[in-house]
Amino acid sequence: MKDLDIILTRESQREYENTKIKKEDINLLMQCAMSGPSCLNLRDYAFIIVDDKNKLNELSDLIGPSAKPLKNASLAIVVLMDESRAYEKAKDYRIIDSTIAAQNIMLAANALNIGSVMLGIYPQMDRVNKLNEYFNLPNYISTNSIISLGYKKNKTNGKNHYEEDRIHYNKW
């Protein structure tokens, strides 16, 4: 796989092989998550790895139909925003920083032949509050997203999402 193919062939995957993700692959995913840029390098994110099948099913039921991929996932990574580490003058950078971490997880997963799909949580506050309560998070931590992961059941080649008309030079 050429370097840029990791980005160009990434697609959301909702079905996975019934195989546990190797510990070394999980470690690589987490290293990649924490390798992205963040505001003033404050790294205002945290993660919960969920690999218990009962908890994955509970999370799916709690979030609703869009979280169905969790039912056959090997694991999920809950991407959290840590306000206590966020830039004091602009705390909302934690939203961007944790989303960058989530994107890095999904790109790294593609490189490892692991399928992924991001389940949006923030800014749907009903979902954020449910998950904050489910995980008994401290008040300075909140949920950004959940990434459902598993080794790819079906090989995909990606889609070309390039749209020339969305690009403007020097003016609208």
C-alpha positions in Angstrom: 0.0 0.0 0.0 1.4 3.4 -1.0 1.6 5.9 1.8 -1.3 8.0 0.5 -3.4 5.0 -0.3 -3.9 4.7 3.5 -6.0 7.9 3.3 -7.5 7.4 -0.2 -8.8 3.9 0.5 -10.2 4.5 3.9 -13.9 3.8 4.1 -16.3 3.3 6.9 -16.6 -0.4 7.8 -19.6 -1.7 9.7 -19.0 -5.4 9.5 -15.9 -7.2 10.8 -14.3 -10.6 11.1 -14.9 -12.4 14.3 -11.3 -12.0 15.4 -9.8 -10.2 18.4 -7.6 -7.3 17.5 -4.0 -8.0 18.5 -2.6 -6.1 21.5 0.3 -4.7 19.4 -2.2 -3.4 16.8 -4.2 -1.7 19.6 -0.9 -0.1 20.9 -0.1 1.2 17.4 -3.6 2.7 17.1 -3.2 4.5 20.3 0.3 5.7 19.4 -1.1 7.1 16.2 -4.0 8.7 18.0 -1.6 10.6 20.2 0.7 11.6 17.3 -1.5 14.2 15.7 -1.2 17.9 16.3 -3.1 19.6 19.2 -3.4 23.1 20.4 -0.1 24.1 22.1 0.7 20.4 22.3 -1.7 20.1 25.3 -3.0 16.8 24.1 -6.4 17.5 25.6 -7.9 14.1 24.9 -8.2 10.7 26.6 -9.5 7.3 25.5 -11.4 4.3 26.8 -10.8 1.0 25.1 -13.9 -1.3 25.2 -13.3 -4.9 24.3 -15.9 -6.6 26.5 -18.7 -8.0 24.2 -21.4 -7.3 26.8 -20.3 -3.6 27.1 -20.1 -3.2 23.3 -23.7 -4.5 23.1 -24.8 -2.2 25.9 -23.1 0.8 24.2 -24.9 0.0 21.0 -28.3 -0.2 22.7 -27.6 3.0 24.6 -26.7 5.0 21.6 -29.3 3.6 19.2 -29.5 2.2 15.7 -26.5 4.1 14.3 -24.3 2.3 16.8 -25.2 -1.2 15.4 -21.6 -1.8 14.2 -20.6 -2.1 17.9 -22.5 -5.4 18.1 -20.0 -7.2 15.9 -16.9 -5.1 16.6 -13.8 -6.5 18.2 -13.4 -3.4 20.2 -14.4 0.3 20.4 -12.3 3.3 21.3 -14.2 6.0 23.0 -12.5 9.3 22.2 -12.8 11.8 25.1 -12.2 15.5 25.4 -10.3 16.6 28.5 -11.2 20.2 29.5 -8.7 20.2 32.4 -5.8 20.0 29.8 -7.4 22.3 27.2 -6.1 25.7 26.3 -7.4 28.1 28.9 -8.3 30.9 26.5 -10.1 28.6 24.0 -11.3 25.4 25.6 -13.2 24.3 22.5 -9.9 23.4 20.8 -10.3 20.1 22.7 -13.1 19.2 20.2 -10.7 19.7 17.3 -7.8 17.9 19.0 -9.8 14.8 19.9 -11.3 14.7 16.4 -7.8 14.7 14.9 -6.9 11.8 17.3 -10.0 9.9 16.1 -9.1 10.5 12.4 -5.5 9.2 13.1 -7.0 6.1 14.7 -9.1 5.4 11.6 -6.2 6.0 9.2 -3.9 3.8 11.2 -6.6 1.1 11.3 -6.8 1.1 7.6 -3.1 0.6 7.3 -3.4 -2.4 9.6 -6.3 -3.9 7.6 -8.7 -3.0 10.5 -12.0 -1.6 9.5 -13.5 1.3 11.4 -16.4 3.6 11.6 -16.8 6.7 13.6 -20.0 7.0 15.6 -20.7 10.6 16.2 -21.5 11.6 19.8 -20.6 15.3 20.2 -22.4 17.7 19.7 -25.5 15.6 20.3 -25.7 16.4 24.0 -28.2 13.7 24.8 -25.6 11.1 23.6 -22.7 12.9 25.3 -24.6 13.0 28.7 -25.6 9.3 28.4 -22.1 8.2 27.7 -20.6 10.5 30.4 -22.9 8.8 32.8 -22.4 5.3 31.5 -18.6 5.6 32.0 -19.0 7.6 35.2 -16.7 10.3 33.7 -15.4 13.2 35.9 -17.0 16.6 35.0 -14.0 17.8 33.1 -14.1 14.8 30.7 -16.7 14.4 28.0 -17.3 12.1 25.0 -16.3 13.2 21.5 -17.0 10.0 19.5 -16.7 6.2 19.5 -14.8 4.4 16.9 -16.0 0.8 16.2 -13.2 -1.5 15.0 -12.6 -5.0 13.7 -10.5 -6.7 11.1 -12.1 -6.1 7.8 -14.6 -8.6 6.6 -14.8 -7.2 3.1 -11.9 -5.7 1.1 -12.7 -2.2 -0.2 -10.7 0.0 -2.5 -12.1 3.4 -1.3 -14.1 5.9 -3.2 -12.9 9.0 -5.1 -14.5 11.9 -3.1 -12.6 14.6 -5.0 -14.9 17.4 -6.2 -13.1 20.1 -8.2 -16.0 22.6 -7.7 -15.2 22.8 -3.9 -11.8 24.3 -4.5 -11.3 28.1 -4.8 -8.0 30.0 -5.2 -7.4 33.3 -3.6 -11.1 34.3 -3.6 -14.6 32.6 -3.6 
